[in-house]
Amino acid sequence: MLEHMSRKLTFALALASLFSRSTFAEAPAATFTADPELAAIVKEVFAERIANTIRTLAGFHTRHTLSDTKDPARGIGAARNWIKQEFESYSKDSGGRLKVEFDVFIAAANRRIPQPTEVMNVVATLPGTDPKAAARVFVVGGHYDSICGGMGDVTC
């Protein structure tokens, strides 16, 4: 059963790890009954953990793509470093199997970015343990950047 669940767990890892019961002992935020294994994962998601994550990200003030990347407490650089550290702490729970890295690329100039700009995604990869599912890949994505009142306001 553990091997079978690991395939589904790969899909739900981001939510379950960010918002798990291991940090908060309160009632679950929601229930899910379509699949008992997924329901068990969803029961590990808690509203207070979600709220704390949102408060932490908001505490960086701005996460505009063009905001500060060097300040350890403010801007998109501080936010992405915090996210990476969070995932690295979860890696310990997977016996070091969860690999965390930055995916760095140059974003082309566009309506919001006036010139080519280095952008970093935080990528956490958890290889499955079921050899029969080795070719399956589940991708969970999200944005951690933000826009202030106007797209050109990078400091808020």
C-alpha positions as a LaTeX table, in Angstrom:
\begin{tabular}{lrrr}
\hline
Residue & $x$ (\AA) & $y$ (\AA) & $z$ (\AA) \\
\hline
Met1 & 0.00 & 0.00 & 0.00 \\
Leu2 & 2.84 & 2.42 & 0.81 \\
Glu3 & 4.28 & 2.08 & $-2.70$ \\
His4 & 0.86 & 2.66 & $-4.26$ \\
Met5 & 0.25 & 5.69 & $-2.05$ \\
Ser6 & 3.66 & 7.17 & $-2.90$ \\
Arg7 & 2.49 & 7.74 & $-6.48$ \\
Lys8 & $-0.50$ & 9.71 & $-5.28$ \\
Leu9 & 1.58 & 11.38 & $-2.60$ \\
Thr10 & 3.92 & 12.75 & $-5.26$ \\
Phe11 & 0.98 & 14.69 & $-6.68$ \\
Ala12 & $-0.13$ & 16.01 & $-3.30$ \\
Leu13 & 3.31 & 16.63 & $-1.77$ \\
Ala14 & 3.37 & 20.40 & $-2.15$ \\
Leu15 & 0.07 & 20.92 & $-0.35$ \\
Ala16 & 0.50 & 18.26 & 2.28 \\
Ser17 & 4.03 & 19.32 & 3.15 \\
Leu18 & 3.29 & 23.04 & 3.29 \\
Phe19 & 0.13 & 22.66 & 5.32 \\
Ser20 & 0.60 & 19.46 & 7.32 \\
Arg21 & $-0.77$ & 18.52 & 10.72 \\
Ser22 & 2.77 & 18.08 & 11.99 \\
Thr23 & 2.79 & 21.81 & 12.70 \\
Phe24 & $-0.80$ & 22.47 & 13.76 \\
Ala25 & $-3.25$ & 20.34 & 15.73 \\
Glu26 & $-6.61$ & 21.74 & 14.63 \\
Ala27 & $-9.58$ & 20.42 & 12.67 \\
Pro28 & $-8.97$ & 19.80 & 8.97 \\
Ala29 & $-9.82$ & 22.63 & 6.56 \\
Ala30 & $-11.78$ & 20.28 & 4.26 \\
Thr31 & $-12.69$ & 16.66 & 3.63 \\
Phe32 & $-12.38$ & 14.69 & 0.42 \\
Thr33 & $-14.06$ & 11.33 & $-0.03$ \\
Ala34 & $-13.62$ & 10.36 & $-3.70$ \\
Asp35 & $-10.46$ & 8.35 & $-3.01$ \\
Pro36 & $-9.64$ & 7.10 & 0.52 \\
Glu37 & $-5.87$ & 7.50 & 0.05 \\
Leu38 & $-6.23$ & 11.07 & $-1.19$ \\
Ala39 & $-8.74$ & 11.76 & 1.58 \\
Ala40 & $-6.08$ & 10.77 & 4.12 \\
Ile41 & $-3.66$ & 13.23 & 2.53 \\
Val42 & $-6.22$ & 16.04 & 2.41 \\
Lys43 & $-7.01$ & 15.49 & 6.11 \\
Glu44 & $-3.42$ & 16.57 & 6.78 \\
Val45 & $-4.14$ & 20.06 & 5.33 \\
Phe46 & $-4.95$ & 22.72 & 7.94 \\
Ala47 & $-6.26$ & 26.26 & 7.55 \\
Glu48 & $-3.89$ & 27.71 & 10.16 \\
Arg49 & $-0.86$ & 26.34 & 8.31 \\
Ile50 & $-2.12$ & 27.93 & 5.09 \\
Ala51 & $-2.71$ & 31.22 & 6.91 \\
Asn52 & 0.82 & 31.15 & 8.37 \\
Thr53 & 2.31 & 30.56 & 4.92 \\
Ile54 & 0.33 & 33.49 & 3.52 \\
Arg55 & 1.37 & 35.73 & 6.44 \\
Thr56 & 5.02 & 34.78 & 5.95 \\
Leu57 & 4.92 & 35.50 & 2.22 \\
Ala58 & 3.09 & 38.80 & 2.83 \\
Gly59 & 5.80 & 39.68 & 5.36 \\
Phe60 & 8.29 & 40.03 & 2.51 \\
His61 & 6.21 & 43.12 & 1.54 \\
Thr62 & 6.74 & 42.84 & $-2.21$ \\
Arg63 & 7.46 & 39.80 & $-4.30$ \\
His64 & 7.43 & 41.70 & $-7.58$ \\
Thr65 & 9.71 & 40.07 & $-10.14$ \\
Leu66 & 11.82 & 43.24 & $-10.24$ \\
Ser67 & 12.00 & 43.68 & $-6.45$ \\
Asp68 & 15.13 & 43.24 & $-4.36$ \\
Thr69 & 16.88 & 39.89 & $-4.77$ \\
Lys70 & 19.65 & 40.44 & $-2.19$ \\
Asp71 & 17.82 & 41.75 & 0.91 \\
Pro72 & 17.43 & 38.83 & 3.35 \\
Ala73 & 14.12 & 40.13 & 4.75 \\
Arg74 & 12.28 & 41.88 & 1.91 \\
Gly75 & 11.54 & 41.29 & $-1.77$ \\
Ile76 & 11.32 & 38.35 & $-4.12$ \\
Gly77 & 14.82 & 37.10 & $-3.26$ \\
Ala78 & 13.96 & 36.73 & 0.44 \\
Ala79 & 10.66 & 35.03 & $-0.44$ \\
Arg80 & 12.23 & 32.45 & $-2.76$ \\
Asn81 & 15.01 & 31.73 & $-0.25$ \\
Trp82 & 12.38 & 31.11 & 2.46 \\
Ile83 & 10.40 & 28.79 & 0.16 \\
Lys84 & 13.57 & 26.86 & $-0.72$ \\
Gln85 & 14.48 & 26.52 & 2.97 \\
Glu86 & 10.98 & 25.27 & 3.77 \\
Phe87 & 11.20 & 22.56 & 1.13 \\
Glu88 & 14.71 & 21.63 & 2.26 \\
Ser89 & 13.38 & 21.13 & 5.78 \\
Tyr90 & 10.72 & 18.77 & 4.33 \\
Ser91 & 13.46 & 16.82 & 2.57 \\
Lys92 & 14.59 & 15.53 & 5.95 \\
Asp93 & 11.17 & 13.86 & 6.33 \\
Ser94 & 11.70 & 12.01 & 3.04 \\
Gly95 & 15.10 & 10.68 & 4.06 \\
Gly96 & 16.74 & 13.22 & 1.77 \\
Arg97 & 14.87 & 12.01 & $-1.33$ \\
Leu98 & 13.22 & 15.41 & $-1.91$ \\
Lys99 & 15.64 & 17.42 & $-4.05$ \\
Val100 & 15.28 & 21.20 & $-3.93$ \\
Glu101 & 16.89 & 23.62 & $-6.35$ \\
Phe102 & 16.47 & 26.90 & $-8.16$ \\
Asp103 & 15.54 & 26.84 & $-11.84$ \\
Val104 & 17.17 & 30.02 & $-13.19$ \\
Phe105 & 16.30 & 31.58 & $-16.54$ \\
Ile106 & 16.12 & 34.96 & $-18.24$ \\
Ala107 & 12.56 & 36.22 & $-18.71$ \\
Ala108 & 12.09 & 38.22 & $-21.89$ \\
Ala109 & 10.93 & 41.82 & $-21.72$ \\
Asn110 & 7.15 & 42.09 & $-21.61$ \\
Arg111 & 4.32 & 44.32 & $-20.39$ \\
Arg112 & 5.42 & 43.88 & $-16.75$ \\
Ile113 & 9.19 & 43.45 & $-17.18$ \\
Pro114 & 10.80 & 46.28 & $-19.17$ \\
Gln115 & 14.06 & 44.44 & $-19.88$ \\
Pro116 & 15.31 & 40.83 & $-19.87$ \\
Thr117 & 15.47 & 39.79 & $-16.20$ \\
Glu118 & 16.87 & 36.81 & $-14.32$ \\
Val119 & 14.03 & 34.85 & $-12.70$ \\
Met120 & 14.26 & 31.89 & $-10.33$ \\
Asn121 & 11.69 & 29.21 & $-9.76$ \\
Val122 & 11.91 & 26.97 & $-6.70$ \\
Val123 & 11.70 & 23.33 & $-7.78$ \\
Ala124 & 11.22 & 20.43 & $-5.37$ \\
Thr125 & 11.38 & 16.95 & $-6.90$ \\
Leu126 & 10.39 & 13.80 & $-5.02$ \\
Pro127 & 11.21 & 10.62 & $-6.94$ \\
Gly128 & 8.63 & 7.89 & $-6.46$ \\
Thr129 & 9.44 & 4.51 & $-4.97$ \\
Asp130 & 7.26 & 2.32 & $-7.19$ \\
Pro131 & 9.35 & 1.06 & $-10.15$ \\
Lys132 & 6.14 & 0.33 & $-12.13$ \\
Ala133 & 5.29 & 4.05 & $-12.03$ \\
Ala134 & 8.77 & 5.33 & $-12.88$ \\
Ala135 & 7.57 & 6.94 & $-16.11$ \\
Arg136 & 4.75 & 8.86 & $-14.40$ \\
Val137 & 5.34 & 12.48 & $-13.47$ \\
Phe138 & 3.06 & 14.72 & $-11.42$ \\
Val139 & 3.69 & 18.46 & $-11.51$ \\
Val140 & 2.29 & 20.85 & $-8.92$ \\
Gly141 & 2.92 & 24.53 & $-9.57$ \\
Gly142 & 2.21 & 27.90 & $-8.09$ \\
His143 & 3.31 & 31.52 & $-8.12$ \\
Tyr144 & 5.09 & 33.26 & $-5.27$ \\
Asp145 & 5.53 & 36.59 & $-7.01$ \\
Ser146 & 3.17 & 39.52 & $-6.50$ \\
Ile147 & 2.14 & 42.79 & $-8.12$ \\
Cys148 & 1.54 & 45.97 & $-6.16$ \\
Gly149 & $-1.12$ & 48.57 & $-7.01$ \\
Gly150 & 0.59 & 49.29 & $-10.32$ \\
Met151 & 2.71 & 46.90 & $-12.35$ \\
Gly152 & 5.64 & 49.33 & $-12.31$ \\
Asp153 & 5.67 & 49.64 & $-8.50$ \\
Val154 & 8.35 & 47.13 & $-7.49$ \\
Thr155 & 8.76 & 48.27 & $-3.87$ \\
Cys156 & 5.10 & 48.65 & $-2.78$ \\
\hline
\end{tabular}
